[in-house]
Amino acid sequence: MAETENTTAMPTLQVLTQYIKDLSFENPGAPESLAGGGQPQIGIQINVGAKPVRESEFEVELKIEAKAESGGKTLFALELSYAGIFRAQNVAQETVHPFIMIECPRMLFPFARQIVADTVRNGGFPPLMIDPVDFVTLYRQRMAKTQPSNVLAS
C-alpha cells in the first residue's frame, strides 16, 4: 500500500530566545520597611503585548507590576518586563493573534514568576509567589475592551 502524504501541517510554536527587557525594584522605606509587622496588601497587574519582528516571528512581552503597602506606606514596588521571540508556523491567519497572545505568555510566565520571587527576596522580603495566570481569560478580557488589529501591538 502506498502511503498518502499528509498535507495538513500541525501548528508549531518555537521559543527562539527570552530575556529581561526591564526590571525595577524599589524599597523606599528600607531599612524600617524590613522590620516586618502585619500582613501587607499586595497588588499585582499583568499585561501582555506582542509585535511582529520578522515573518512568522513575534516578540511577546509579559509585564508584571507588583506593589506591597502597609499602613499607607509602600514597602516595595516591582516592575518587570520579560519578553521572548517566538516563531509560529502553520497557524491559520485568523488564529495567529490569540495563539500568540495566549500561548507565548503561558510559556514565559514561569520564568517571569521566578524572577519576581527572587527579586523580592533579594530586596529583603519573603519571596512573592504569583499565582498561576489564566491567559485565556486575560485575553478575553482584553478583547472585550478592544478588537484585535491586523498587526499585533502592545
QUIJOZI-V593443 format. One record per residue. N is the residue number from 1. PSI is psi in whole degrees, -180 to 180 (999 if undefined). D_FIRST is the distance of its C-alpha to the first C-alpha in Angstrom with 2 decimals. Layout:
BEGIN
{{N | PSI | D_FIRST} {N | PSI | D_FIRST}}
END
This chain:
BEGIN
{{1 | 137 | 0.00} {2 | 139 | 3.76} {3 | 139 | 6.43} {4 | 141 | 9.27} {5 | 131 | 12.62} {6 | 114 | 15.27} {7 | -5 | 18.36} {8 | 107 | 20.74} {9 | 142 | 22.42} {10 | 144 | 24.49} {11 | 141 | 28.25} {12 | 150 | 29.81} {13 | 122 | 33.44} {14 | 133 | 34.75} {15 | 118 | 38.35} {16 | -38 | 39.71} {17 | 159 | 43.24} {18 | 152 | 45.78} {19 | 159 | 49.56} {20 | 123 | 52.96} {21 | -38 | 54.33} {22 | 139 | 57.60} {23 | 127 | 59.25} {24 | 133 | 62.74} {25 | 128 | 64.60} {26 | 135 | 68.20} {27 | 73 | 70.49} {28 | -22 | 73.64} {29 | 10 | 75.80} {30 | 144 | 75.30} {31 | -9 | 76.77} {32 | -36 | 78.18} {33 | -17 | 74.77} {34 | -4 | 73.48} {35 | -15 | 76.10} {36 | -160 | 73.91} {37 | 94 | 75.40} {38 | 162 | 73.52} {39 | 119 | 70.03} {40 | 160 | 69.36} {41 | 127 | 67.64} {42 | 127 | 64.42} {43 | 136 | 62.76} {44 | 134 | 59.27} {45 | 138 | 57.58} {46 | 130 | 54.00} {47 | 153 | 52.70} {48 | 137 | 49.53} {49 | 156 | 49.31} {50 | 150 | 46.67} {51 | 147 | 46.62} {52 | 144 | 44.11} {53 | -31 | 44.63} {54 | 175 | 41.83} {55 | 126 | 38.77} {56 | 9 | 36.67} {57 | 138 | 39.34} {58 | 143 | 42.07} {59 | 125 | 45.15} {60 | 130 | 45.61} {61 | 127 | 49.04} {62 | 117 | 50.03} {63 | 127 | 53.80} {64 | 128 | 55.61} {65 | 133 | 59.32} {66 | 139 | 61.22} {67 | 130 | 64.92} {68 | 131 | 66.99} {69 | 150 | 70.45} {70 | 127 | 73.23} {71 | 33 | 76.61} {72 | 2 | 75.93} {73 | 142 | 75.29} {74 | 123 | 72.05} {75 | -48 | 70.98} {76 | 157 | 68.00} {77 | 132 | 65.84} {78 | 138 | 62.42} {79 | 127 | 60.19} {80 | 132 | 56.79} {81 | 108 | 54.43} {82 | 129 | 51.16} {83 | 167 | 48.36} {84 | 156 | 44.94} {85 | 127 | 42.78} {86 | 145 | 39.30} {87 | 120 | 36.25} {88 | 124 | 34.25} {89 | 149 | 30.93} {90 | 35 | 28.55} {91 | 128 | 31.30} {92 | 140 | 32.00} {93 | -40 | 35.44} {94 | -12 | 36.93} {95 | 3 | 36.14} {96 | -47 | 37.18} {97 | -56 | 40.78} {98 | -35 | 40.25} {99 | -49 | 37.47} {100 | -42 | 39.90} {101 | -10 | 42.99} {102 | -54 | 41.59} {103 | -40 | 39.02} {104 | -50 | 40.94} {105 | -29 | 44.27} {106 | -36 | 42.56} {107 | -33 | 41.43} {108 | -32 | 44.88} {109 | -47 | 46.96} {110 | -35 | 46.94} {111 | -43 | 48.21} {112 | -40 | 50.83} {113 | -42 | 51.91} {114 | -39 | 52.57} {115 | -44 | 54.56} {116 | -49 | 56.68} {117 | -46 | 57.35} {118 | -41 | 58.29} {119 | -45 | 60.46} {120 | -42 | 62.41} {121 | -44 | 62.89} {122 | -19 | 64.06} {123 | -1 | 66.47} {124 | 4 | 68.21} {125 | 165 | 66.71} {126 | 147 | 64.26} {127 | 138 | 60.65} {128 | 109 | 59.49} {129 | 104 | 56.19} {130 | 134 | 54.66} {131 | 154 | 52.74} {132 | 149 | 49.04} {133 | 136 | 48.58} {134 | 96 | 46.44} {135 | -19 | 45.28} {136 | -48 | 43.68} {137 | -42 | 47.14} {138 | -42 | 48.82} {139 | -46 | 46.53} {140 | -40 | 47.19} {141 | -43 | 50.92} {142 | -42 | 50.92} {143 | -26 | 48.99} {144 | -27 | 51.45} {145 | -38 | 54.19} {146 | 149 | 52.51} {147 | 143 | 49.53} {148 | 141 | 46.94} {149 | 174 | 47.42} {150 | -26 | 44.87} {151 | 130 | 46.01} {152 | 133 | 45.97} {153 | 157 | 49.50} {154 | 999 | 51.60}}
END
